[in-house]
Amino acid sequence: MRFRIKAIDRSQAVSICRIDALNELEARQQVAERGMQIISVARDLRLGGMNRKRFPLVLFSQELVALLDAGLSLVEAIDTLAEKEQNTNTRRVLDQVRARLMEGKNLSFALREIPDAFPALYVATVSASEKSGAIREAVTRFVNYQTRVDLLRKKVVSASIYPALLVSVGLLVTLFLVGFVVPRFSSIYQDLGTSVPASSRLMMQWGQLLQNHGSLVFAGFVALVALAGYGATRPAFRSILARAMTRLPAVGRQVFTYQLARFYRTTGMLLRGGTPAITAMKMSSGLLSEGLKPNLERAIRQVQEGQSMTFALDENHLTTPVSSRMLRVGERSGNMGEMMERIAEFYDEELDRAVDILSRLIEPILMLVIGLIIGFVVVLMYFPIFELAGSIQ
C-alpha cells in the first residue's frame, strides 16, 4: 500500500513523500524515523499504487496448513513462508505477522493489523478457532469456502463471456455497415437519381452522420464505456443494477438465490468455527444487496430478542421453501453451521442448472436478434435496387 505524506523535514521545509507500507501506522513510523514531523497522511491512489499485486491469501493458507501438518509450529511455519517468498510485498506482510507472533501476540491479532491482506472474515475465522486450538481446521475451512466461492464466480463469468462477445461483434458489424457501407450506397443512389423509400433514406442519413462525425461518435462511445466502468466500481450503481436485475422474470430469482448461497455459506462457515450467530450474521451482511440488507437487520434484531434464526430469516424473506425446512432440521439437531453450508451447496447446484439453461437459451436468441438487425440493415440498403428492378420489369 502506498501513502502520500506531507511533513516538515529537519530543515523546517514542507515536503511531500510517498511511502510504501502495510498500513498507516507503519507509514507514520517510517517518516518519524527520518526525523520528520507529519502534517497529513493519505492513500496514494495513483496507478503505481493501485496496480500492486494482492496478497495471495488462498495460497498462503494452503502452504500454512501443509507446514502445520508437517509438524512445524505456527511461528516456524510463518518463518519458513517468509524465507522462501520472492515477492517483496508478500514478504513484508509475513515479516510483520512473524514479528507480532514473536512478541507473544496471537495470530488473529497479527492478522487484524493488516486488513488489506487479511479480510475481516478470515480474521474472525482464525480468532474463533484460537479458543479451541484448531487453527489448522479453521484455515482449511476458509480455503474450502474461498475455493467454492471462486468456482461459482468463475462459472457465472464464463457463462457471460460468449453472450458479451456476440453482442460486441454484432454491434461492430452493425456500425461498420451503417457507418461505412451505407454511405457508399447513398452516393450511388444520388448519382443515379433514384427515389429512395423513407425508411432507407432515414438509415442513409444515419450512415452519413456516422461518416461525417465518426470521431465524435467514437469519443462519445468511449466516454460511455468509461462511465459504465466507473459506475461498476461504485456501490450505489451496483445497488441500482442489482435491484433492476431482481425485477427481471427469469434472472431475478437466480440473483436472489446467488446472494442467499453466499450468505448461507459464509454464515455457516463462521458458525462451524465457533462464531456466535449474531456476529456471524452481521459479518455476512456485506454479501447481500442493499435491498436485502434491511431484511437481515430486522432478522438480527429478532434473534437478539430471543427468536430462533430460522423464524427470523423466514419472517424477513431470506429463505426459500427448501432452505426453511433444512434450517429447522439444523436447529433441532444443533448443527446449524453444517446445515447452512449444505443449503449453500444445494443453491450452487440450482444455480449451475440455471446458468446452463440460460446460456443455452440466450446464445441462440442473441444470434437471432443480431442476425435480424444486420439483415434489416442490408434489406434497407438494397430496397431501392429491388424497386428499380421491379419498375424495369
C-alpha positions in Angstrom: 0.0 0.0 0.0 1.4 3.5 -0.9 0.8 6.6 1.2 1.3 10.2 0.3 2.6 12.1 3.3 3.1 15.8 3.8 5.6 16.5 6.5 8.1 19.1 7.8 11.7 17.9 7.4 14.7 18.7 9.5 15.4 21.9 7.6 11.9 23.1 8.6 10.7 22.9 5.0 7.4 21.3 3.9 8.0 18.3 1.7 5.8 15.6 0.2 7.0 12.0 0.2 5.5 8.7 -0.8 5.9 5.7 1.4 5.3 2.0 0.8 3.9 0.5 4.0 1.4 -2.2 5.1 -0.8 0.3 6.9 -0.9 3.9 8.0 0.8 3.2 11.4 3.8 1.7 9.7 4.0 4.6 7.2 4.0 7.1 10.2 6.8 5.1 11.9 8.9 5.3 8.7 8.5 9.0 8.5 9.2 9.5 12.2 12.5 7.5 11.8 13.6 10.1 9.3 13.2 12.9 11.9 10.2 14.5 10.1 7.1 16.0 11.6 3.9 14.7 9.9 1.2 17.1 8.7 -1.1 14.8 6.8 -1.3 11.2 5.6 -3.4 10.0 2.7 -3.6 6.9 0.5 -1.8 7.4 -2.8 -4.3 6.3 -5.5 -2.0 6.7 -8.5 -1.8 3.8 -10.9 1.5 2.7 -9.4 -0.1 2.1 -6.1 -3.3 0.7 -7.4 -1.7 -2.0 -9.5 0.2 -3.5 -6.6 -0.1 -7.3 -6.5 -2.6 -8.5 -3.9 -1.6 -10.8 -1.1 -2.2 -14.4 -2.2 -4.4 -15.4 0.7 -5.6 -18.8 -0.5 -2.0 -19.9 -1.5 -0.7 -18.7 1.9 -3.4 -20.6 3.7 -2.7 -23.8 1.8 1.0 -23.6 2.4 0.4 -22.8 6.1 -1.8 -25.9 6.5 0.8 -28.1 4.8 3.6 -26.9 7.1 1.4 -27.3 10.2 0.6 -30.9 9.1 4.3 -31.5 8.7 4.7 -30.8 12.4 6.1 -27.2 12.4 4.9 -24.8 15.0 3.0 -21.7 13.9 6.0 -19.4 14.3 8.2 -21.8 12.4 5.6 -22.1 9.6 5.4 -18.4 9.1 9.2 -18.1 9.3 9.5 -20.7 6.6 7.0 -19.0 4.3 8.7 -15.6 4.8 12.2 -17.1 3.9 11.1 -18.7 0.7 9.0 -15.8 -0.5 10.3 -13.9 -3.6 7.7 -11.1 -3.8 8.8 -8.1 -1.7 5.3 -7.0 -0.6 4.2 -10.5 0.4 7.4 -11.0 2.4 6.8 -7.8 4.3 3.3 -9.0 5.2 4.8 -12.2 6.5 7.6 -10.4 8.4 5.0 -8.3 10.2 3.0 -11.3 11.2 6.1 -13.1 12.4 7.2 -10.1 14.4 3.8 -9.9 16.2 4.0 -13.7 17.0 7.5 -13.3 18.4 6.1 -10.5 20.6 3.7 -13.1 22.1 0.6 -11.9 20.3 -1.8 -14.4 18.9 -2.3 -15.0 15.2 -5.6 -13.2 14.9 -4.1 -10.1 16.5 -1.3 -10.1 14.0 -3.7 -10.6 11.0 -6.0 -7.9 12.2 -3.3 -5.3 11.9 -3.0 -5.9 8.1 -6.6 -5.5 6.9 -5.5 -5.1 3.2 -4.1 -8.6 3.2 -6.4 -10.4 5.6 -10.1 -9.6 5.4 -12.3 -9.5 8.5 -13.9 -12.8 7.6 -10.5 -14.6 7.7 -9.5 -12.9 10.9 -12.8 -13.9 12.6 -12.4 -17.5 11.5 -8.9 -17.7 13.0 -9.9 -15.8 16.1 -12.8 -18.2 16.8 -10.5 -21.2 16.3 -7.8 -20.0 18.7 -10.0 -20.7 21.7 -10.1 -24.4 20.8 -6.6 -24.6 19.3 -8.0 -25.7 15.9 -6.3 -23.1 13.7 -5.4 -25.7 11.1 -9.0 -26.8 10.7 -10.2 -23.1 10.6 -7.7 -22.2 7.8 -8.7 -25.4 5.9 -12.3 -24.5 6.2 -11.6 -21.0 4.9 -9.7 -22.4 1.9 -12.6 -24.7 1.0 -15.0 -21.8 1.4 -13.0 -19.5 -0.8 -12.5 -22.2 -3.4 -16.2 -22.8 -3.7 -16.9 -19.0 -3.9 -14.3 -18.6 -6.6 -15.6 -21.6 -8.6 -19.2 -20.2 -8.5 -18.0 -16.8 -9.6 -16.0 -18.2 -12.5 -19.0 -20.2 -13.7 -21.1 -17.1 -13.8 -18.4 -15.1 -15.5 -17.6 -17.8 -18.1 -21.3 -18.1 -18.9 -21.5 -14.4 -19.7 -18.4 -14.2 -21.8 -19.9 -15.7 -25.0 -23.1 -13.6 -25.0 -21.0 -10.4 -24.4 -18.8 -11.4 -27.3 -21.8 -11.9 -29.5 -23.2 -8.5 -28.6 -19.8 -6.8 -29.2 -19.3 -8.5 -32.6 -22.9 -7.7 -33.6 -22.5 -4.1 -32.6 -19.3 -3.7 -34.5 -20.7 -5.3 -37.7 -23.8 -3.1 -37.5 -21.6 0.1 -37.0 -19.5 -1.0 -40.0 -22.5 -1.4 -42.2 -24.2 1.8 -41.2 -21.0 4.0 -41.0 -19.0 2.6 -44.0 -21.2 0.6 -46.4 -24.5 2.6 -46.2 -22.9 6.0 -47.2 -21.4 4.5 -50.3 -24.8 3.1 -51.3 -26.3 6.5 -50.6 -23.8 8.2 -53.0 -24.7 5.6 -55.7 -28.4 6.3 -55.4 -27.8 10.1 -55.5 -25.8 9.7 -58.8 -28.5 7.5 -60.3 -31.2 9.9 -59.2 -33.3 7.0 -57.9 -36.0 7.8 -55.4 -35.3 6.2 -52.1 -38.1 5.0 -49.6 -38.4 6.9 -46.4 -37.1 4.0 -44.2 -34.0 3.6 -46.4 -33.5 7.4 -46.5 -33.5 7.6 -42.7 -30.9 4.9 -42.4 -28.7 6.5 -45.0 -28.9 9.8 -43.1 -27.7 7.9 -40.0 -24.9 6.5 -42.1 -23.8 9.9 -43.3 -24.0 11.2 -39.8 -21.6 8.5 -38.6 -19.3 9.1 -41.6 -19.2 12.9 -41.1 -18.8 12.8 -37.3 -17.2 9.4 -36.8 -14.5 10.7 -34.4 -17.1 12.5 -32.2 -19.3 9.4 -32.1 -16.3 7.2 -31.3 -15.3 9.6 -28.5 -18.8 9.5 -27.1 -18.9 5.7 -27.2 -15.5 5.5 -25.4 -16.8 8.0 -22.8 -19.9 5.9 -22.3 -17.9 2.8 -21.8 -15.6 4.6 -19.3 -18.6 5.9 -17.4 -20.1 2.4 -17.2 -16.8 1.0 -16.0 -16.6 3.8 -13.3 -20.2 3.2 -12.3 -19.4 -0.5 -11.9 -17.0 0.3 -9.1 -19.5 2.5 -7.2 -21.7 0.7 -4.6 -24.7 2.9 -5.4 -24.6 2.0 -9.1 -24.2 -1.7 -8.3 -27.1 -1.5 -5.9 -29.3 0.0 -8.6 -28.2 -2.6 -11.1 -28.9 -5.4 -8.7 -32.4 -4.1 -8.0 -33.0 -3.9 -11.7 -31.8 -7.4 -12.3 -34.0 -8.8 -9.5 -37.1 -7.4 -11.3 -36.3 -9.5 -14.4 -38.7 -12.5 -14.6 -36.1 -15.2 -15.3 -33.0 -13.7 -13.8 -34.4 -12.1 -10.6 -34.9 -15.4 -8.8 -31.4 -16.6 -9.7 -29.8 -13.4 -8.5 -31.7 -13.8 -5.2 -30.5 -17.4 -5.0 -26.9 -16.4 -5.7 -27.0 -13.9 -2.8 -28.5 -16.4 -0.4 -25.9 -19.0 -1.4 -23.0 -16.7 -0.5 -24.8 -15.5 2.7 -25.5 -19.1 3.9 -22.1 -20.4 3.1 -20.3 -17.6 4.9 -22.6 -17.7 7.9 -22.3 -21.5 8.1 -18.5 -21.4 8.0 -18.4 -18.9 10.8 -20.9 -20.9 12.9 -18.9 -24.0 12.5 -15.8 -22.1 13.5 -17.4 -21.1 16.8 -18.5 -17.6 16.0 -21.8 -16.5 17.7 -24.8 -16.5 15.5 -25.5 -12.7 15.7 -21.8 -11.9 14.9 -21.8 -14.3 12.0 -24.9 -12.8 10.5 -23.5 -9.3 10.9 -20.2 -10.2 9.2 -22.1 -11.8 6.3 -24.4 -8.8 5.7 -22.0 -7.4 3.1 -22.7 -10.3 0.8 -26.4 -9.2 0.4 -27.6 -6.4 -1.9 -28.7 -3.1 -0.5 -32.3 -4.2 -1.0 -31.9 -7.2 1.3 -29.8 -5.7 4.0 -32.8 -4.1 5.8 -34.4 -7.6 5.9 -31.2 -9.0 7.5 -31.1 -6.2 10.0 -34.6 -6.9 11.1 -33.8 -10.6 11.3 -30.8 -9.9 13.6 -32.9 -7.8 15.9 -35.4 -10.6 16.2 -32.6 -13.1 17.0 -31.3 -10.7 19.7 -34.9 -10.6 21.1 -34.9 -14.3 21.5 -36.4 -15.6 18.3 -34.9 -18.5 16.5 -32.7 -17.9 13.5 -35.0 -19.9 11.2 -38.0 -17.9 12.3 -36.2 -14.6 11.8 -34.8 -15.4 8.4 -38.1 -16.9 7.2 -40.1 -13.9 8.5 -37.9 -11.5 6.6 -37.9 -13.4 3.3 -34.3 -14.6 3.4 -35.2 -18.2 2.8 -36.8 -20.4 0.2 -39.2 -23.3 1.0 -36.3 -25.8 0.8 -33.9 -23.8 3.0 -36.6 -23.1 5.5 -37.2 -26.8 6.1 -33.5 -27.6 6.2 -32.8 -24.8 8.7 -35.5 -26.2 11.1 -33.8 -29.6 10.9 -30.4 -27.9 11.7 -31.8 -26.1 14.7 -33.4 -29.3 16.1 -30.1 -31.2 15.7 -27.9 -28.3 17.0 -25.8 -28.4 13.8 -26.8 -25.1 12.2 -23.5 -24.3 10.6 -23.2 -27.5 8.7 -26.8 -27.3 7.6 -26.3 -23.8 6.2 -23.3 -25.0 4.2 -25.5 -27.8 2.8 -28.1 -25.2 1.8 -25.4 -23.3 0.0 -24.3 -26.4 -1.9 -28.0 -27.0 -2.8 -28.2 -23.4 -4.1 -25.0 -23.9 -6.1 -26.4 -26.9 -7.9 -29.6 -25.0 -8.6 -27.5 -22.1 -10.0 -25.4 -24.4 -12.1 -28.5 -25.8 -13.8 -30.0 -22.3 -14.2 -26.8 -20.9 -15.7 -26.6 -23.8 -18.1 -30.2 -23.4 -19.2 -30.0 -19.6 -19.6 -26.7 -19.8 -21.6 -28.3 -22.3 -23.9 -31.3 -20.1 -24.4 -29.6 -16.7 -24.5 -26.9 -17.6 -27.1 -29.3 -18.6 -29.9 -31.7 -15.8 -29.1 -28.8 -13.3 -29.3 -27.6 -14.7 -32.6 -31.2 -14.5 -33.9 -31.6 -10.9 -32.8 -28.2 -9.8 -34.2 -28.9 -11.6 -37.5 -32.3 -9.8 -37.8 -30.7 -6.4 -37.1 -27.9 -7.0 -39.7 -30.4 -8.4 -42.2 -32.7 -5.4 -41.7 -29.9 -3.0 -42.4 -28.9 -5.0 -45.6 -32.5 -5.1 -46.8 -32.9 -1.3 -46.4 -29.7 -0.8 -48.3 -30.9 -2.9 -51.3 -34.5 -1.9 -51.1 -34.2 0.9 -53.7 -32.5 -1.6 -56.1 -35.4 -4.0 -55.6 -37.8 -1.3 -56.5 -35.7 -0.2 -59.5 -35.7 -3.8 -60.8 -39.4 -4.1 -60.4 -40.0 -0.9 -62.4 -37.8 -2.1 -65.2 -39.8 -5.4 -65.4 
